[in-house]
Amino acid sequence: MNLELSNNNVFLQGVVEDKPTLNHSVLGEDFYSFNLRVKRLSGNDDILPIIISQKLMDDIEPQKMVALRGQFRSFNKQIDGKSKLILSIFCREICPVEEDTNTNSIELNGYICKSPIYRSTPLSREICDLLIAVNRNYNKSDYIPCIAWGRNAQFINSAPVGTKVHLTGRIQSRVYNKKIDGTNETLSKTAYEVSISNLAIIENKTL
């Protein structure tokens, strides 16, 4: 069974924001990156990074509506001597654009790999931050930040590291300001995470 397909499934439909640029090459195959603007039900937008093979780029051009299926992937990159988790959506297939469809959905099977962080907002909304390790082929794993709300946050906040979970939701982008070391200036950055809508424990990990 293909682990990438059974453990990590993404569907997105949105507008191409910019001209694709060369990202990397593997065994003579070129892969390009671009941003996809995906509407939320609230009317706001998520701007999500896409990686795509040149073989699938016939319909990719700025301001065009596209639909795609793929996986949410991660890799570690050394930046200024620190390891940073880089996230993107790897496109496996271009799909027909459909009206009245869920334009942003993800389904993951994976393992909690850091202790959940439970907190509440100033408006007393309960939140739980998770990092999920999702296995894929060739003994590799993707590490996906996820956020649970309300009852899901209560349900999962005490789950130990190693617990296997199944979840569905959507991928969201979130802009935040980070203070530059040694200065009073801030730098605008974008984080990507899965906002969980449904969550279940597949296998309990006992301490």
Secondary structure, DSSP 8 states (H G I E B T S, - for coil): --HHHHHEEEEEEEEE-S--EEEEEETTEEEEEEEEEEE-TTS-EEEEEEEEEGGGGGG--TT-EEEEEEEEEEEEEEETTEEEEEEEEEEEEEE---SSS-SEEEEEEEEE-S--EEEE-TT--EEEEEEEEEEETTTEEEEEEEEEEHHHHHHHTT--TT-EEEEEEEEEEEEEEEE-TTSS-EEEEEEEEEEEEEEEEEE----
